[in-house]
Amino acid sequence: MKLKGFIVTFGSFALTTALLYLLGYVFTIPWLMFQYEYTNNASGFFVSGGSLVPLIIGLVISFIAEKIYIYKYRQKIG
């Protein structure tokens, strides 16, 4: 059960996050896009990040998928 549970949890996280980032780039939705910038103009050093919203949504979806999987697994056993 542990391997299948991990596959369900991680798979749902990866698929959801990738799908949300893809939708962000296809439809140009800034809060769904990961933008990374780096500038080093002779030690002017500038770093920027991107949106973490797809990661957070992916974590929530993977948590829900894990709970559903565990519930169905326990029903099947007992």
LUMTIKOL-643348 format. One record per residue (C-alpha): residue number from 1; residue in one letter; x, y, z. Coordinates in steps of 0.5 Angstrom, whole numbers. Layout:
<voses>
<vose><seq>NUM</seq><type>a</type><u>X</u><v>Y</v><w>Z</w></vose>
...
</voses>
This chain:
<voses>
<vose><seq>1</seq><type>m</type><u>0</u><v>0</v><w>0</w></vose>
<vose><seq>2</seq><type>k</type><u>6</u><v>5</v><w>2</w></vose>
<vose><seq>3</seq><type>l</type><u>8</u><v>5</v><w>-6</w></vose>
<vose><seq>4</seq><type>k</type><u>2</u><v>6</v><w>-9</w></vose>
<vose><seq>5</seq><type>g</type><u>0</u><v>11</v><w>-4</w></vose>
<vose><seq>6</seq><type>f</type><u>6</u><v>15</v><w>-5</w></vose>
<vose><seq>7</seq><type>i</type><u>5</u><v>14</v><w>-13</w></vose>
<vose><seq>8</seq><type>v</type><u>-2</u><v>17</v><w>-12</w></vose>
<vose><seq>9</seq><type>t</type><u>0</u><v>23</v><w>-8</w></vose>
<vose><seq>10</seq><type>f</type><u>6</u><v>25</v><w>-12</w></vose>
<vose><seq>11</seq><type>g</type><u>3</u><v>23</v><w>-18</w></vose>
<vose><seq>12</seq><type>s</type><u>-3</u><v>28</v><w>-17</w></vose>
<vose><seq>13</seq><type>f</type><u>2</u><v>33</v><w>-14</w></vose>
<vose><seq>14</seq><type>a</type><u>6</u><v>33</v><w>-20</w></vose>
<vose><seq>15</seq><type>l</type><u>1</u><v>33</v><w>-25</w></vose>
<vose><seq>16</seq><type>t</type><u>-3</u><v>38</v><w>-22</w></vose>
<vose><seq>17</seq><type>t</type><u>3</u><v>43</v><w>-21</w></vose>
<vose><seq>18</seq><type>a</type><u>5</u><v>42</v><w>-28</w></vose>
<vose><seq>19</seq><type>l</type><u>-2</u><v>43</v><w>-31</w></vose>
<vose><seq>20</seq><type>l</type><u>-3</u><v>49</v><w>-27</w></vose>
<vose><seq>21</seq><type>y</type><u>4</u><v>52</v><w>-30</w></vose>
<vose><seq>22</seq><type>l</type><u>2</u><v>50</v><w>-37</w></vose>
<vose><seq>23</seq><type>l</type><u>-4</u><v>53</v><w>-37</w></vose>
<vose><seq>24</seq><type>g</type><u>-1</u><v>60</v><w>-34</w></vose>
<vose><seq>25</seq><type>y</type><u>4</u><v>60</v><w>-40</w></vose>
<vose><seq>26</seq><type>v</type><u>-1</u><v>58</v><w>-45</w></vose>
<vose><seq>27</seq><type>f</type><u>-6</u><v>63</v><w>-43</w></vose>
<vose><seq>28</seq><type>t</type><u>-1</u><v>68</v><w>-40</w></vose>
<vose><seq>29</seq><type>i</type><u>-4</u><v>68</v><w>-33</w></vose>
<vose><seq>30</seq><type>p</type><u>2</u><v>71</v><w>-29</w></vose>
<vose><seq>31</seq><type>w</type><u>0</u><v>68</v><w>-22</w></vose>
<vose><seq>32</seq><type>l</type><u>0</u><v>61</v><w>-25</w></vose>
<vose><seq>33</seq><type>m</type><u>7</u><v>62</v><w>-29</w></vose>
<vose><seq>34</seq><type>f</type><u>14</u><v>61</v><w>-26</w></vose>
<vose><seq>35</seq><type>q</type><u>18</u><v>67</v><w>-28</w></vose>
<vose><seq>36</seq><type>y</type><u>26</u><v>67</v><w>-26</w></vose>
<vose><seq>37</seq><type>e</type><u>31</u><v>73</v><w>-27</w></vose>
<vose><seq>38</seq><type>y</type><u>38</u><v>73</v><w>-26</w></vose>
<vose><seq>39</seq><type>t</type><u>42</u><v>79</v><w>-27</w></vose>
<vose><seq>40</seq><type>n</type><u>50</u><v>80</v><w>-25</w></vose>
<vose><seq>41</seq><type>n</type><u>52</u><v>87</v><w>-28</w></vose>
<vose><seq>42</seq><type>a</type><u>59</u><v>86</v><w>-25</w></vose>
<vose><seq>43</seq><type>s</type><u>56</u><v>85</v><w>-18</w></vose>
<vose><seq>44</seq><type>g</type><u>50</u><v>88</v><w>-19</w></vose>
<vose><seq>45</seq><type>f</type><u>47</u><v>82</v><w>-17</w></vose>
<vose><seq>46</seq><type>f</type><u>39</u><v>81</v><w>-18</w></vose>
<vose><seq>47</seq><type>v</type><u>35</u><v>75</v><w>-17</w></vose>
<vose><seq>48</seq><type>s</type><u>27</u><v>75</v><w>-18</w></vose>
<vose><seq>49</seq><type>g</type><u>23</u><v>69</v><w>-17</w></vose>
<vose><seq>50</seq><type>g</type><u>16</u><v>66</v><w>-19</w></vose>
<vose><seq>51</seq><type>s</type><u>9</u><v>64</v><w>-17</w></vose>
<vose><seq>52</seq><type>l</type><u>8</u><v>59</v><w>-12</w></vose>
<vose><seq>53</seq><type>v</type><u>1</u><v>59</v><w>-13</w></vose>
<vose><seq>54</seq><type>p</type><u>1</u><v>52</v><w>-17</w></vose>
<vose><seq>55</seq><type>l</type><u>5</u><v>49</v><w>-12</w></vose>
<vose><seq>56</seq><type>i</type><u>1</u><v>50</v><w>-6</w></vose>
<vose><seq>57</seq><type>i</type><u>-5</u><v>48</v><w>-10</w></vose>
<vose><seq>58</seq><type>g</type><u>-2</u><v>42</v><w>-12</w></vose>
<vose><seq>59</seq><type>l</type><u>0</u><v>40</v><w>-5</w></vose>
<vose><seq>60</seq><type>v</type><u>-8</u><v>41</v><w>-3</w></vose>
<vose><seq>61</seq><type>i</type><u>-10</u><v>37</v><w>-9</w></vose>
<vose><seq>62</seq><type>s</type><u>-5</u><v>31</v><w>-7</w></vose>
<vose><seq>63</seq><type>f</type><u>-7</u><v>32</v><w>0</w></vose>
<vose><seq>64</seq><type>i</type><u>-14</u><v>31</v><w>-2</w></vose>
<vose><seq>65</seq><type>a</type><u>-12</u><v>25</v><w>-7</w></vose>
<vose><seq>66</seq><type>e</type><u>-8</u><v>21</v><w>-1</w></vose>
<vose><seq>67</seq><type>k</type><u>-14</u><v>22</v><w>4</w></vose>
<vose><seq>68</seq><type>i</type><u>-19</u><v>19</v><w>-2</w></vose>
<vose><seq>69</seq><type>y</type><u>-14</u><v>13</v><w>-3</w></vose>
<vose><seq>70</seq><type>i</type><u>-13</u><v>12</v><w>4</w></vose>
<vose><seq>71</seq><type>y</type><u>-21</u><v>12</v><w>5</w></vose>
<vose><seq>72</seq><type>k</type><u>-22</u><v>7</v><w>-1</w></vose>
<vose><seq>73</seq><type>y</type><u>-16</u><v>2</v><w>1</w></vose>
<vose><seq>74</seq><type>r</type><u>-19</u><v>2</v><w>8</w></vose>
<vose><seq>75</seq><type>q</type><u>-26</u><v>0</v><w>5</w></vose>
<vose><seq>76</seq><type>k</type><u>-23</u><v>-5</v><w>1</w></vose>
<vose><seq>77</seq><type>i</type><u>-20</u><v>-9</v><w>6</w></vose>
<vose><seq>78</seq><type>g</type><u>-25</u><v>-9</v><w>12</w></vose>
</voses>
